[in-house]
């Protein structure tokens, strides 16, 4: 959990979600990015009179679940960016989904995605998978 604290020390939840979404939006054509990002921007907004996102664990779970569902590959980044993306995403998943029954489907989906990455990513695949697998067996 110390790793999660270090990862979370930079930026708000909203800023971190935007970073995760922007990472995957990189691979899209310029004219497709806004449409891709819009649902996440909308989910991060707090309508007047509602509980702020920072205090609403249910909404945070929904938002991080939306991000996880969009992860269909390693994205377009160097090894450090790929590892950082998955570390940040895993940290949020582990923090928000405290019950194994809630966490397991998300982590299993990510493990499957990482395993499906091309063989040219073997080194980074193992660095990304290790924390995910540890979460499954804890």
C-alpha positions in Angstrom: 0.0 0.0 0.0 3.0 2.3 0.4 3.3 2.3 -3.4 -0.3 3.5 -3.7 0.4 6.4 -1.3 3.4 7.5 -3.4 1.3 7.3 -6.6 -1.6 9.2 -5.1 0.6 12.0 -3.8 0.5 13.7 -7.2 -2.7 15.4 -8.2 -6.3 15.0 -7.3 -8.5 12.0 -8.2 -9.9 14.0 -11.1 -6.5 15.0 -12.4 -5.3 11.4 -12.2 -8.3 10.1 -14.1 -7.8 12.7 -16.8 -4.1 11.5 -17.1 -5.2 7.9 -17.5 -7.8 8.8 -20.1 -5.4 11.1 -22.0 -2.9 8.3 -22.1 -5.2 6.1 -24.1 -6.6 9.0 -26.1 -3.1 9.5 -27.6 -3.6 6.7 -30.0 -6.8 8.1 -31.5 -7.1 10.4 -34.4 -7.3 14.1 -33.4 -11.0 14.4 -34.3 -11.9 11.3 -32.2 -10.2 12.4 -29.0 -12.8 14.8 -27.8 -15.6 12.3 -28.2 -13.5 9.7 -26.4 -12.7 12.0 -23.4 -16.1 13.6 -23.0 -17.9 10.8 -21.0 -15.0 10.8 -18.5 -15.1 14.6 -18.2 -18.9 14.4 -17.6 -18.5 11.6 -15.0 -16.0 13.8 -13.1 -18.4 16.7 -12.8 -20.4 17.2 -9.6 -23.8 18.7 -10.2 -24.9 21.3 -7.8 -26.3 19.9 -4.6 -24.6 16.5 -4.9 -21.8 15.0 -2.9 -18.4 16.1 -4.2 -16.6 13.3 -6.1 -13.8 13.4 -3.5 -16.3 12.2 -0.9 -18.3 9.8 -3.0 -16.7 6.3 -3.2 -19.5 5.0 -5.3 -19.0 7.5 -8.0 -15.2 7.0 -7.8 -15.7 3.3 -8.4 -17.9 4.0 -11.4 -15.4 6.3 -12.9 -12.4 4.0 -12.4 -14.5 1.2 -13.7 -15.2 3.2 -16.8 -11.4 3.7 -17.3 -10.6 0.0 -16.7 -13.2 -1.0 -19.3 -11.4 1.1 -21.9 -8.1 -0.7 -21.3 -7.8 -3.1 -24.3 -4.1 -3.0 -24.7 -0.9 -1.4 -23.3 -1.5 2.0 -25.0 1.0 4.0 -27.0 3.8 4.9 -24.6 7.3 3.9 -23.7 7.9 1.3 -21.0 7.9 3.8 -18.2 4.6 5.4 -19.3 3.0 2.0 -19.7 4.2 0.9 -16.2 3.1 4.2 -14.7 -0.4 3.9 -16.3 -1.0 0.5 -14.9 0.5 1.3 -11.5 -1.8 4.3 -11.2 -4.8 2.3 -12.4 -4.0 -0.6 -10.1 -3.6 1.7 -7.1 -7.0 3.2 -7.6 -8.6 -0.2 -8.1 -7.0 -1.6 -4.9 -8.0 1.4 -2.9 -11.6 1.7 -4.1 -12.5 -2.0 -4.4 -11.6 -3.3 -1.0 -13.6 -6.5 -1.2 -11.9 -9.3 -3.2 -15.2 -10.1 -5.0 -15.3 -6.5 -6.3 -11.6 -6.3 -7.2 -11.0 -9.6 -8.8 -13.0 -9.0 -12.1 -11.1 -5.8 -12.7 -7.7 -7.2 -12.0 -8.4 -10.4 -14.0 -9.5 -8.3 -17.0 -6.3 -6.3 -16.8 -4.1 -9.4 -16.5 -5.9 -10.8 -19.6 -5.3 -7.5 -21.5 -1.6 -7.5 -20.5 -1.1 -11.1 -21.4 -2.6 -10.4 -24.8 -0.1 -7.7 -25.6 2.4 -8.5 -28.4 5.5 -10.4 -27.6 7.7 -7.4 -28.2 6.4 -6.1 -24.9 7.5 -9.1 -22.8 9.7 -7.2 -20.4 7.1 -4.6 -19.6 4.3 -7.2 -19.5 6.0 -8.9 -16.5 6.6 -5.6 -14.7 3.0 -4.6 -15.1 1.5 -8.1 -14.3 3.4 -8.7 -11.1 1.4 -6.2 -9.0 -1.8 -7.4 -10.5 -1.2 -11.0 -9.8 -0.1 -10.2 -6.2 -3.5 -8.4 -5.8 -5.3 -11.6 -6.9 -3.6 -13.8 -4.4 -3.8 -11.6 -1.4 
